[in-house]
């Protein structure tokens, strides 16, 4: 397997944290430092995935509650408040607030899509009962 192929894992089990197209092209000390920093990034990415999974488990419960009580999938007032809150948190964390807003908008659109699907499934189940 070539170094370049190594940089594109096919599944989580084949992930090689030392994979890099820069291997052999930069000083070993620089490469070691780069890999150390990337290791931290890899840990943060894994944490983000698990946090997003937990968030979506919670929003699924919200979707079921909304479907059960025929509430709309979206809540524009809540969404606006959350976006404003996240923008403030981003500023405090020295993160681009526009990026934080785009990220939250993406999550909100996915949550609403899931809520609509839950509502549709609930409606079909109710009609069959």
Secondary structure by P-SEA (a helix, b strand, c coil): ccaaaaaccccccccccccccccccccaaaaaaaaaaaaaaaaaaaaaaaaaaaaaaaaaaaaaaaaaaccccccaaaaaaaaaaaaaaaaaacccaaaaaaaaaaaaaaaaaaaaaaaaaaaaaaaac
